[in-house]
Amino acid sequence: MTTAIIGTGGLGSAIARQLGSGGETLRLSSADRESARTLAAQLGRAAVVAVDNRDALQGADAVILALRFTALKGVIDEIADPLTGKVVVVPSNPLSLDAQGKVYRVLPEGQSSGEVVAGWLPAGARLAMAFGTMSAGLFESSSNRSPEPAVLFYATDDGRAGGEVERLIRTAGFEPVKAGGIEQSSRLEVGGDLHDLVVGAAEARSLIGGA
Ligand SMILES: NC(=O)c1ccc[n+]([C@@H]2O[C@H](COP(=O)([O-])OP(=O)(O)OC[C@H]3O[C@@H](n4cnc5c(N)ncnc54)[C@H](OP(=O)(O)O)[C@@H]3O)[C@@H](O)[C@H]2O)c1
């Protein structure tokens, strides 16, 4: 199967390494193409560098937008037509940096990134919020855990997106657990009760029920 990854920075490159080592074919795109080229060279035959963000979607079953929250809307607008009917996976936390380099939340309290991103997508795009629930380092070190795989939580309102994101999560070396619909995605974000957890499936399911 083929997945496009737009954004090959800290998190996008970690996702690409895990999916590539799980056998996924990847189409990579980044702002200046150089980081995508460097990553593709490390990944070998698993990855190709796309000409641009729209080209990354050619032949892809799903696209992961591994972008800072502030870059997301511009990229979604740029690739809107080919997103119709596609599974769109978004790991972005709604954070930015102020002039002093301090991290702040760009959305008002109570508004989740998933709900905002859903409003930016064209009709027919199938959104799942996933792969942003752990820091990139923890994500890589927790993959393919033995004997029991660690869980990656996801949130979606779309059945097909749920099936595809579960496949991707397993390919990356984790057990998928659905936290709920998109309205639950704030639980996955930085500051949410399901963020940066490394747990097995039984504990994950009890946490979901316990909210
Ligand atoms: N890093 C983590 O540990 C982590 C963990 C959980 C969630 N997340 C979330 O994941 C998202 C990405 O974080 P990150 O740390 O990977 O950020 P990052 O290192 O800054 O990477 C962002 C990537 O986006 C690319 N980009 C920017 N504008 C673009 C455009 N118009 N078209 C195509 N690509 C574009 C950049 O390209 P260039 O390389 O060419 O500049 C870069 O590859 C954030 O929303 C963050 O909240 C990150």
The ligand as an SDF file (V2000), in Angstrom:
LIG
                    3D

 48 52  0  0  0  0  0  0  0  0999 V2000
    7.9580   16.4490   16.7360 N   0  0  0  0  0  0  0  0  0  0  0  0
    7.2250   15.8030   17.6340 C   0  0  0  0  0  0  0  0  0  0  0  0
    7.7510   15.1880   18.5850 O   0  0  0  0  0  0  0  0  0  0  0  0
    5.7180   15.7780   17.5020 C   0  0  0  0  0  0  0  0  0  0  0  0
    4.9770   14.8790   18.3010 C   0  0  0  0  0  0  0  0  0  0  0  0
    3.5910   14.8560   18.1780 C   0  0  0  0  0  0  0  0  0  0  0  0
    2.9540   15.6890   17.2810 C   0  0  0  0  0  0  0  0  0  0  0  0
    3.6930   16.5440   16.5290 N   0  0  0  0  0  0  0  0  0  0  0  0
    2.9780   17.4350   15.5960 C   0  0  0  0  0  0  0  0  0  0  0  0
    3.4210   17.1210   14.2840 O   0  0  0  0  0  0  0  0  0  0  0  0
    3.4620   18.3060   13.4910 C   0  0  0  0  0  0  0  0  0  0  0  0
    4.8370   18.4270   12.8480 C   0  0  0  0  0  0  0  0  0  0  0  0
    5.7820   18.5980   13.8760 O   0  0  0  0  0  0  0  0  0  0  0  0
    7.3400   18.4880   13.5900 P   0  0  0  0  0  0  0  0  0  0  0  0
    8.0010   18.5110   14.8900 O   0  0  0  0  0  0  0  0  0  0  0  0
    7.6070   17.3550   12.6540 O   0  0  0  0  0  0  0  0  0  0  0  0
    7.5910   19.8800   12.8310 O   0  0  0  0  0  0  0  0  0  0  0  0
    8.8690   20.2750   11.9290 P   0  0  0  0  0  0  0  0  0  0  0  0
   10.0490   19.4920   12.3620 O   0  0  0  0  0  0  0  0  0  0  0  0
    8.9220   21.7430   11.8970 O   0  0  0  0  0  0  0  0  0  0  0  0
    8.4690   19.7460   10.4670 O   0  0  0  0  0  0  0  0  0  0  0  0
    7.4890   20.3760    9.7150 C   0  0  0  0  0  0  0  0  0  0  0  0
    7.6350   19.8940    8.2850 C   0  0  0  0  0  0  0  0  0  0  0  0
    6.6310   20.5670    7.5270 O   0  0  0  0  0  0  0  0  0  0  0  0
    7.2090   20.9110    6.2800 C   0  0  0  0  0  0  0  0  0  0  0  0
    6.4380   21.9950    5.6850 N   0  0  0  0  0  0  0  0  0  0  0  0
    6.2170   23.2590    6.1530 C   0  0  0  0  0  0  0  0  0  0  0  0
    5.4560   23.9550    5.2900 N   0  0  0  0  0  0  0  0  0  0  0  0
    5.1790   23.0930    4.2650 C   0  0  0  0  0  0  0  0  0  0  0  0
    4.4570   23.2110    3.0610 C   0  0  0  0  0  0  0  0  0  0  0  0
    3.8300   24.3320    2.7260 N   0  0  0  0  0  0  0  0  0  0  0  0
    4.4130   22.1260    2.2430 N   0  0  0  0  0  0  0  0  0  0  0  0
    5.0370   20.9780    2.5530 C   0  0  0  0  0  0  0  0  0  0  0  0
    5.7390   20.8060    3.6830 N   0  0  0  0  0  0  0  0  0  0  0  0
    5.8160   21.8530    4.5220 C   0  0  0  0  0  0  0  0  0  0  0  0
    8.6200   21.3050    6.6040 C   0  0  0  0  0  0  0  0  0  0  0  0
    9.3750   21.2470    5.3930 O   0  0  0  0  0  0  0  0  0  0  0  0
   10.9590   21.5840    5.3360 P   0  0  0  0  0  0  0  0  0  0  0  0
   11.6210   20.4250    6.0450 O   0  0  0  0  0  0  0  0  0  0  0  0
   11.3030   21.5930    3.8980 O   0  0  0  0  0  0  0  0  0  0  0  0
   11.1020   22.8950    6.0450 O   0  0  0  0  0  0  0  0  0  0  0  0
    8.9830   20.2150    7.6100 C   0  0  0  0  0  0  0  0  0  0  0  0
    9.4170   19.0550    6.9370 O   0  0  0  0  0  0  0  0  0  0  0  0
    3.1530   19.4800   14.4390 C   0  0  0  0  0  0  0  0  0  0  0  0
    1.8410   19.9250   14.2370 O   0  0  0  0  0  0  0  0  0  0  0  0
    3.3040   18.8890   15.8270 C   0  0  0  0  0  0  0  0  0  0  0  0
    2.3670   19.4490   16.7600 O   0  0  0  0  0  0  0  0  0  0  0  0
    5.0450   16.6250   16.5980 C   0  0  0  0  0  0  0  0  0  0  0  0
  1  2  1  0
  2  3  2  0
  2  4  1  0
  4  5  1  0
  4 48  2  0
  5  6  2  0
  6  7  1  0
  7  8  2  0
  8  9  1  0
  8 48  1  0
  9 10  1  0
  9 46  1  0
 10 11  1  0
 11 12  1  0
 11 44  1  0
 12 13  1  0
 13 14  1  0
 14 15  2  0
 14 16  1  0
 14 17  1  0
 17 18  1  0
 18 19  2  0
 18 20  1  0
 18 21  1  0
 21 22  1  0
 22 23  1  0
 23 24  1  0
 23 42  1  0
 24 25  1  0
 25 26  1  0
 25 36  1  0
 26 27  1  0
 26 35  1  0
 27 28  2  0
 28 29  1  0
 29 30  1  0
 29 35  2  0
 30 31  1  0
 30 32  2  0
 32 33  1  0
 33 34  2  0
 34 35  1  0
 36 37  1  0
 36 42  1  0
 37 38  1  0
 38 39  2  0
 38 40  1  0
 38 41  1  0
 42 43  1  0
 44 45  1  0
 44 46  1  0
 46 47  1  0
M  CHG  2   8   1  16  -1
M  END
$$$$
